[in-house]
């Protein structure tokens, strides 16, 4: 005997799942998320482990996790979201059949976990992802709400999404184990390591990736994100990410075209609506981001100071 691990087969029932949460200095939000996750898995009748990966060298999440006896705590002092996500992958056990990713600033709606798993079982899908709806409070300026800046594109159940993130996604582990793909730590500070991760797996294996509209999570619109500067930088970063998957010429031409179309529409929005509107604003910013990526100028959204902020 060699001690070689025997993994569960692909498809079929999902009897063992890990909910993986990477966190960085959001103890109050993490506490709310964990309470909801513990409640949902208690009603599921399944074997589920909740694993929190704390990317804060000061281990600010440790005390929060200690309030939940069923939740596992893993420190990952190496800075970067990709390092934290990879630490979550390292926590997987041989009998685990699926991993569910959710962000630490989100709250799952009622029935979220059961909907993800049940739809994966019903369809034998390798990846099931669902909607992320904004939680908007009175601190968010009216122009951001009116402009649709936090309005997410939703789909019908069964649709095939173009890209997948780790904000509300179930991944069966059979295909991932065959690929051995990890989150790219080179993208930790720029973002998009989750998009790259799922693209790489889809390129390696013929995955079935489906949308489940019933598996809803809500995302807190944090005060530091409710301003024009953050929204524009985020949209530019998305343009940076989109350009990575095109040739340099195609990315440059696509970026210039978006700038050429988006800029006059932004001006028109100010004339007609007295404010920017998300569609025009994002087209302009995506174009800037695509051109920026071509000339090697990317937004570093998750840069940390020496204090970790």
C-alpha positions in Angstrom: 0.0 0.0 0.0 1.3 3.5 -0.9 -0.9 5.8 1.1 -2.3 7.4 -2.1 -5.4 9.3 -1.4 -8.7 8.1 -2.8 -11.0 10.9 -3.7 -14.8 10.8 -4.3 -15.9 10.5 -7.9 -17.2 13.4 -10.0 -20.9 14.1 -10.2 -23.7 12.7 -8.1 -24.6 13.5 -4.6 -22.5 16.0 -2.6 -22.1 14.5 0.9 -19.2 16.6 2.2 -18.6 20.3 1.6 -16.3 23.0 2.8 -17.4 26.6 3.0 -14.2 28.7 2.6 -14.0 32.3 3.8 -10.9 34.4 3.4 -11.0 37.5 5.6 -9.0 40.6 6.4 -9.9 42.9 9.3 -13.6 42.7 9.1 -14.5 41.1 12.4 -18.0 42.5 12.8 -19.0 41.5 9.2 -17.4 38.1 9.6 -19.4 37.5 12.8 -22.6 38.1 11.0 -21.6 35.9 8.1 -20.6 33.0 10.3 -23.8 33.2 12.3 -25.8 32.9 9.1 -23.7 30.1 7.7 -23.8 28.0 10.9 -27.6 28.4 10.9 -27.9 27.3 7.3 -25.7 24.2 7.5 -27.5 23.1 10.7 -30.6 22.8 8.6 -29.0 21.1 5.7 -28.5 17.6 7.1 -25.1 17.4 5.3 -21.5 17.1 6.4 -20.2 20.7 6.1 -17.1 22.3 7.4 -16.7 26.1 7.7 -13.1 27.2 7.3 -12.0 30.8 7.9 -8.6 31.9 6.6 -7.4 35.0 8.4 -5.1 37.1 6.2 -4.3 39.5 9.0 -0.9 38.9 10.6 -2.5 40.3 13.8 -5.1 37.5 13.6 -8.0 39.9 14.1 -10.5 37.2 13.2 -9.3 34.6 15.7 -11.5 35.8 18.6 -14.6 36.0 16.3 -14.1 32.4 15.1 -13.6 31.2 18.6 -17.3 32.2 19.3 -18.4 29.4 16.9 -17.3 26.0 18.1 -18.0 24.4 14.7 -15.8 26.8 12.7 -12.2 26.1 11.8 -9.6 28.9 12.0 -6.5 29.1 9.8 -4.0 31.9 9.9 -2.3 32.9 6.6 0.1 35.8 7.3 1.4 36.0 3.8 -0.4 39.1 2.4 -2.8 38.8 -0.5 -6.2 37.4 -1.3 -4.8 34.7 -3.5 -2.5 33.4 -0.6 -5.6 33.2 1.6 -7.7 31.4 -1.0 -4.9 28.9 -1.5 -4.7 28.3 2.2 -8.4 27.4 2.0 -7.6 24.9 -0.7 -4.9 23.4 1.5 -7.5 22.7 4.2 -9.5 20.4 2.0 -9.7 16.7 3.1 -9.8 13.6 0.9 -13.5 13.0 1.5 -14.5 16.6 0.6 -16.5 16.7 -2.6 -17.1 20.4 -3.1 -15.9 23.8 -1.9 -18.1 26.9 -1.6 -16.6 30.3 -1.7 -18.2 33.3 -0.1 -16.7 36.7 0.8 -16.4 38.1 4.3 -18.5 41.2 3.5 -21.5 39.1 2.4 -24.6 37.7 4.0 -26.3 34.6 2.5 -30.1 34.8 2.0 -32.4 32.2 3.4 -31.9 28.9 1.7 -28.6 29.9 0.0 -26.5 26.9 0.8 -29.2 24.3 0.2 -30.0 26.0 -3.2 -26.3 25.8 -4.3 -25.8 22.2 -3.4 -29.2 21.0 -4.5 -28.8 22.6 -7.9 -25.3 21.1 -8.4 -26.7 17.7 -7.5 -29.8 18.1 -9.8 -27.7 19.1 -12.8 -24.4 17.4 -12.1 -22.8 20.8 -12.7 -19.1 21.1 -11.8 -19.6 24.8 -10.9 -22.7 26.6 -9.6 -22.6 30.3 -9.0 -25.3 32.7 -8.1 -26.3 36.4 -7.7 -24.8 38.9 -5.3 -27.2 41.6 -4.4 -26.1 44.9 -2.8 -27.1 45.8 0.8 -27.5 49.6 0.5 -28.0 51.8 3.6 -28.6 55.5 4.1 -24.9 56.3 4.0 -24.7 55.5 0.3 -25.2 58.8 -1.7 -28.4 59.0 -3.7 -26.6 59.5 -7.0 -24.9 56.1 -6.7 -28.2 54.3 -6.2 -29.9 56.3 -8.9 -27.1 55.7 -11.4 -27.3 52.0 -11.0 -23.7 51.6 -9.8 -24.4 48.7 -7.5 -27.0 47.1 -9.7 -25.8 43.6 -10.6 -26.5 41.7 -13.8 -28.7 38.8 -13.0 -29.6 35.7 -15.1 -32.1 32.9 -15.1 -31.3 29.6 -13.5 -29.5 27.4 -15.9 -27.7 30.2 -17.8 -24.0 29.8 -18.4 -22.0 32.7 -17.0 -19.0 34.0 -18.9 -16.8 34.4 -15.8 -16.9 33.1 -12.3 -15.7 34.7 -9.0 -15.3 33.5 -5.5 -18.1 35.7 -4.0 -20.9 33.0 -4.3 -19.7 29.8 -6.0 -19.7 26.1 -5.5 -16.9 24.1 -7.1 -16.9 20.3 -7.3 -13.4 19.2 -6.4 -12.9 16.3 -8.8 -12.0 18.5 -11.8 -9.9 20.8 -9.7 -7.9 17.9 -8.2 -7.1 16.7 -11.6 -5.8 20.1 -12.7 -3.9 21.1 -9.6 -4.6 24.7 -10.4 -4.0 27.3 -7.7 -4.9 31.0 -7.3 -2.2 33.2 -8.8 -0.4 35.1 -6.1 1.0 37.4 -8.7 -2.5 38.9 -9.0 -3.1 39.2 -5.2 -2.8 43.0 -5.1 -4.3 43.7 -8.5 -7.3 41.4 -8.2 -8.8 38.9 -10.6 -7.1 35.9 -9.2 -10.5 34.2 -8.8 -11.4 34.9 -12.4 -8.1 33.5 -13.6 -8.5 30.4 -11.4 -11.8 29.4 -12.9 -10.8 30.3 -16.4 -7.8 28.1 -16.1 -9.8 25.1 -14.8 -12.4 25.6 -17.5 -9.6 25.6 -20.1 -8.2 22.4 -18.7 -11.4 20.5 -18.3 -14.8 20.5 -19.9 -16.6 21.9 -16.9 -20.4 22.4 -16.7 -20.8 25.9 -15.2 -24.4 27.0 -14.4 -26.1 29.9 -12.8 -28.6 29.4 -9.9 -30.7 32.4 -9.3 -32.1 31.0 -6.1 -28.7 30.9 -4.4 -28.6 34.6 -3.3 -26.1 36.4 -1.2 -26.1 40.0 -0.2 -23.0 42.2 -0.1 -22.6 45.2 2.2 -21.9 48.4 0.4 -19.1 49.6 2.6 -18.8 53.4 3.3 -15.3 53.5 1.7 -16.7 52.2 -1.5 -19.6 54.6 -1.8 -17.8 57.4 -3.6 -16.8 58.3 -7.2 -13.1 57.7 -6.8 -13.5 54.1 -5.6 -16.1 53.3 -8.2 -14.0 54.6 -11.0 -10.9 52.8 -9.9 -12.8 49.6 -9.5 -14.2 49.9 -13.0 -10.7 50.6 -14.4 -9.5 47.5 -12.6 -12.2 45.4 -14.3 -10.9 46.7 -17.6 -7.4 45.7 -16.6 -8.7 42.2 -15.9 -10.7 41.9 -19.2 -7.6 42.9 -21.2 -5.6 40.0 -19.8 -7.7 37.6 -21.9 -7.3 39.4 -25.2 -4.3 39.9 -27.5 -2.5 43.2 -27.0 -3.8 44.6 -30.2 -7.4 43.5 -29.5 -7.2 44.9 -26.0 -5.8 48.2 -27.2 -8.4 48.6 -30.0 -11.2 47.5 -27.7 -10.1 49.9 -25.0 -9.9 52.9 -27.4 -13.3 52.1 -28.8 -14.8 52.0 -25.3 -13.2 55.3 -24.4 -14.4 56.9 -27.6 -18.0 55.7 -27.0 -18.1 56.1 -23.2 -16.7 59.6 -22.9 -19.5 61.4 -24.9 -22.1 59.3 -23.2 -20.8 60.3 -19.8 -21.0 64.0 -20.8 -24.6 63.4 -22.1 -25.5 61.8 -18.8 -24.4 64.9 -16.9 -26.6 67.0 -19.3 -29.7 64.8 -19.1 -29.4 63.4 -15.6 -27.2 65.8 -13.8 -25.0 62.9 -12.7 -23.0 60.0 -14.1 -24.8 56.8 -15.0 -23.2 53.4 -14.4 -23.4 52.1 -18.0 -21.6 55.0 -19.6 -19.2 55.5 -16.7 -18.2 51.8 -16.7 -17.7 51.8 -20.4 -15.3 54.7 -20.2 -13.5 53.3 -17.2 -13.2 49.8 -18.7 -11.7 51.3 -21.8 -9.1 53.1 -19.7 -8.3 49.9 -17.8 -7.9 47.9 -21.0 -5.5 50.5 -22.5 -3.8 50.7 -19.1 -3.1 47.0 -19.1 -1.6 47.1 -22.6 0.9 49.8 -21.5 1.5 47.9 -18.2 -0.3 50.3 -15.9 -2.8 48.3 -13.7 -4.8 49.5 -10.7 -3.3 47.9 -7.5 -6.6 47.8 -5.5 -5.4 45.6 -2.7 -2.1 47.3 -2.0 -1.2 47.2 1.7 0.9 49.6 3.8 3.4 48.3 6.3 0.6 48.3 8.8 -1.4 46.0 6.6 -4.2 48.5 5.7 
